[in-house]
């Protein structure tokens, strides 16, 4: 299992050797919003982190010094960091990996409890693959599927 897992993760590393995962998955930032994606392989598990940040453009107020304006603007920025752990079973790739939510850090004021919400999405991802898993699904495709399930950051910012 470890040799096969290493080859599968090396496939992902091969594609991102000279770039980062954001470029590999084609994630494009805007001047106001950015997304960072990172994955680290540790033996039979992968630590996967995705970070979202929205920056509010600064407005120059003539009566205030620029460092005060920058300090005020820093409180207006929104961020969300989701860290997950992917554990690969002994019979991987014939059994699906199990995802778990390690932590959710954010400064978004929301009606939703974001930690519970992302725990639900991770559980949904695991349940889907208990039924629909195929050994042909590689690590990078599994991560891409998870990114597509949680890629609604704009909605969270608009609903605050």
C-alpha contacts under 8 A as a table, 3 or more apart, distances in Angstrom:
res1	aa1	res2	aa2	distance
1	X	4	X	5.25
1	X	5	X	5.95
1	X	90	X	6.19
1	X	91	X	6.45
1	X	92	X	6.18
1	X	93	X	7.79
2	X	5	X	4.97
2	X	6	X	5.90
2	X	43	X	7.81
2	X	44	X	7.02
3	X	6	X	5.04
3	X	7	X	6.21
4	X	7	X	5.11
4	X	8	X	6.17
5	X	8	X	5.05
5	X	9	X	6.13
5	X	44	X	7.63
5	X	92	X	7.54
5	X	93	X	7.82
6	X	9	X	5.16
6	X	10	X	5.89
7	X	10	X	4.90
7	X	11	X	6.19
8	X	11	X	5.11
8	X	12	X	6.82
8	X	138	X	6.36
8	X	139	X	6.51
9	X	12	X	5.12
9	X	13	X	6.27
9	X	41	X	7.64
9	X	139	X	6.41
9	X	140	X	7.87
10	X	13	X	4.78
10	X	14	X	5.83
11	X	14	X	5.10
11	X	15	X	6.64
12	X	15	X	5.44
12	X	16	X	6.48
12	X	139	X	7.22
12	X	140	X	5.89
13	X	16	X	5.11
13	X	17	X	5.52
14	X	17	X	5.28
15	X	18	X	7.76
15	X	19	X	7.93
15	X	24	X	7.00
16	X	19	X	4.93
16	X	20	X	5.38
16	X	21	X	6.14
16	X	23	X	7.97
16	X	24	X	6.13
17	X	20	X	7.35
19	X	23	X	6.27
19	X	24	X	7.07
20	X	23	X	5.50
20	X	24	X	6.32
20	X	37	X	7.92
20	X	38	X	7.82
21	X	24	X	4.75
21	X	25	X	6.05
21	X	37	X	5.79
21	X	38	X	6.34
21	X	39	X	7.92
22	X	25	X	5.41
22	X	26	X	6.04
22	X	27	X	5.15
22	X	28	X	7.64
22	X	35	X	7.63
22	X	36	X	6.26
22	X	37	X	5.65
23	X	26	X	4.89
23	X	27	X	6.14
23	X	28	X	7.84
24	X	27	X	7.87
25	X	144	X	7.33
27	X	35	X	7.37
28	X	34	X	7.72
28	X	35	X	7.90
29	X	32	X	7.95
29	X	33	X	5.92
29	X	34	X	4.71
29	X	35	X	6.56
30	X	33	X	5.11
30	X	34	X	6.33
31	X	34	X	7.61
32	X	54	X	5.51
32	X	55	X	4.95
32	X	56	X	6.54
32	X	57	X	7.30
33	X	52	X	7.36
33	X	53	X	5.65
33	X	54	X	4.37
33	X	55	X	6.26
34	X	52	X	5.82
34	X	53	X	5.31
34	X	54	X	6.53
35	X	50	X	7.06
35	X	51	X	5.51
35	X	52	X	4.52
35	X	53	X	6.46
36	X	50	X	5.64
36	X	51	X	5.05
36	X	52	X	6.59
37	X	48	X	7.63
37	X	49	X	5.83
37	X	50	X	4.53
37	X	51	X	6.52
38	X	48	X	5.82
38	X	49	X	5.15
38	X	50	X	6.43
39	X	46	X	6.53
39	X	47	X	5.58
39	X	48	X	4.39
39	X	49	X	6.29
40	X	46	X	5.56
40	X	47	X	5.18
40	X	48	X	6.58
41	X	44	X	7.66
41	X	45	X	6.16
41	X	46	X	4.52
41	X	47	X	6.51
42	X	45	X	5.36
42	X	46	X	5.88
42	X	47	X	7.59
43	X	46	X	7.92
44	X	87	X	6.13
44	X	88	X	5.58
44	X	89	X	7.85
45	X	85	X	6.77
45	X	86	X	5.28
45	X	87	X	4.37
45	X	88	X	5.96
46	X	85	X	5.76
46	X	86	X	4.94
46	X	87	X	6.62
47	X	83	X	7.12
47	X	84	X	5.88
47	X	85	X	4.67
47	X	86	X	6.33
48	X	83	X	5.79
48	X	84	X	5.19
48	X	85	X	6.15
48	X	86	X	7.39
49	X	81	X	7.10
49	X	82	X	5.69
49	X	83	X	4.37
49	X	84	X	6.28
50	X	81	X	5.83
50	X	82	X	5.38
50	X	83	X	6.58
51	X	79	X	7.26
51	X	80	X	5.66
51	X	81	X	4.24
51	X	82	X	6.32
52	X	79	X	5.51
52	X	80	X	5.10
52	X	81	X	6.34
52	X	153	X	7.33
53	X	77	X	7.22
53	X	78	X	5.64
53	X	79	X	4.31
53	X	80	X	6.50
54	X	77	X	5.69
54	X	78	X	5.12
54	X	79	X	6.37
55	X	76	X	7.43
55	X	77	X	4.78
55	X	78	X	6.75
56	X	73	X	6.78
56	X	76	X	6.30
56	X	77	X	5.77
57	X	73	X	7.67
58	X	69	X	7.26
58	X	70	X	7.23
58	X	73	X	6.15
59	X	69	X	7.74
60	X	66	X	7.51
60	X	69	X	7.23
61	X	64	X	5.72
61	X	69	X	7.50
62	X	65	X	7.62
64	X	68	X	6.54
64	X	69	X	6.71
65	X	68	X	5.47
65	X	69	X	6.52
66	X	69	X	4.98
66	X	70	X	6.15
67	X	70	X	5.04
67	X	71	X	6.13
68	X	71	X	4.99
68	X	72	X	6.20
69	X	72	X	5.14
69	X	73	X	6.11
70	X	73	X	5.04
70	X	74	X	6.18
71	X	74	X	5.24
71	X	75	X	7.03
72	X	75	X	5.58
72	X	76	X	7.01
73	X	76	X	5.14
73	X	77	X	6.77
74	X	77	X	5.53
78	X	106	X	7.48
78	X	107	X	5.98
78	X	108	X	6.02
78	X	157	X	7.85
79	X	105	X	7.97
79	X	106	X	5.39
79	X	107	X	5.97
79	X	108	X	6.92
80	X	104	X	7.23
80	X	105	X	5.77
80	X	106	X	4.33
80	X	107	X	6.98
80	X	108	X	7.39
81	X	103	X	7.97
81	X	104	X	5.70
81	X	105	X	5.12
81	X	106	X	6.30
82	X	101	X	7.73
82	X	102	X	7.81
82	X	103	X	6.08
82	X	104	X	4.74
82	X	105	X	6.68
83	X	101	X	6.34
83	X	102	X	5.32
83	X	103	X	5.28
83	X	104	X	6.45
84	X	99	X	6.72
84	X	100	X	5.59
84	X	101	X	4.47
84	X	102	X	4.89
84	X	103	X	7.00
85	X	99	X	5.68
85	X	100	X	5.27
85	X	101	X	6.37
85	X	102	X	6.26
86	X	97	X	6.28
86	X	98	X	5.61
86	X	99	X	4.49
86	X	100	X	6.53
87	X	97	X	5.54
87	X	98	X	5.22
87	X	99	X	6.43
88	X	92	X	6.06
88	X	96	X	7.24
88	X	97	X	4.52
88	X	98	X	6.49
89	X	92	X	5.32
89	X	95	X	6.76
89	X	96	X	7.40
89	X	97	X	6.24
89	X	98	X	7.76
91	X	94	X	5.62
91	X	95	X	5.89
92	X	95	X	5.01
92	X	96	X	6.53
92	X	97	X	7.15
92	X	135	X	7.76
93	X	96	X	6.51
93	X	134	X	7.82
93	X	135	X	4.83
93	X	136	X	7.73
94	X	134	X	7.13
94	X	135	X	5.20
95	X	133	X	7.22
95	X	135	X	7.40
96	X	129	X	6.25
96	X	130	X	6.77
96	X	133	X	6.02
96	X	134	X	7.81
96	X	135	X	7.93
97	X	126	X	7.93
98	X	126	X	6.19
99	X	122	X	6.34
99	X	123	X	7.75
99	X	125	X	7.82
99	X	126	X	6.45
100	X	119	X	7.64
100	X	122	X	6.43
100	X	123	X	7.80
101	X	104	X	7.80
101	X	118	X	7.46
101	X	119	X	6.08
101	X	122	X	6.81
103	X	115	X	7.62
104	X	114	X	7.46
104	X	115	X	5.82
108	X	157	X	7.33
108	X	160	X	7.17
109	X	160	X	5.74
110	X	113	X	7.17
110	X	114	X	7.78
110	X	156	X	7.43
110	X	159	X	6.99
110	X	160	X	4.79
111	X	160	X	7.00
112	X	117	X	7.11
113	X	116	X	5.54
113	X	117	X	6.14
114	X	117	X	4.85
114	X	118	X	6.08
115	X	118	X	5.38
115	X	119	X	6.14
116	X	119	X	4.99
116	X	120	X	6.15
117	X	120	X	5.11
117	X	121	X	6.45
118	X	121	X	4.88
118	X	122	X	6.14
118	X	150	X	7.95
119	X	122	X	5.14
119	X	123	X	6.12
120	X	123	X	5.05
120	X	124	X	6.07
121	X	124	X	4.97
121	X	125	X	6.14
121	X	149	X	7.39
121	X	150	X	7.39
122	X	125	X	5.03
122	X	126	X	6.28
123	X	126	X	5.10
123	X	127	X	6.11
124	X	127	X	5.07
124	X	128	X	6.08
125	X	128	X	5.26
125	X	129	X	6.48
125	X	146	X	7.03
126	X	129	X	5.34
126	X	130	X	6.29
127	X	130	X	5.07
127	X	131	X	6.86
128	X	131	X	5.56
128	X	132	X	5.97
128	X	133	X	7.75
129	X	132	X	4.75
129	X	133	X	4.56
130	X	133	X	6.06
133	X	137	X	7.60
134	X	137	X	5.78
135	X	138	X	7.69
137	X	141	X	6.19
137	X	142	X	6.57
138	X	141	X	5.36
138	X	142	X	6.27
139	X	142	X	5.13
139	X	143	X	6.25
140	X	143	X	5.15
140	X	144	X	6.15
141	X	144	X	4.95
141	X	145	X	6.14
142	X	145	X	5.15
142	X	146	X	6.40
143	X	146	X	5.10
143	X	147	X	6.20
144	X	147	X	5.02
144	X	148	X	6.23
145	X	148	X	5.18
145	X	149	X	6.47
146	X	149	X	5.10
146	X	150	X	6.50
147	X	150	X	5.34
147	X	151	X	5.83
148	X	151	X	5.24
149	X	152	X	7.97
150	X	153	X	7.66
152	X	155	X	5.48
152	X	156	X	6.81
153	X	156	X	5.14
153	X	157	X	6.39
154	X	157	X	5.21
154	X	158	X	6.20
155	X	158	X	5.12
155	X	159	X	6.09
156	X	159	X	5.31
156	X	160	X	6.55
157	X	160	X	5.72
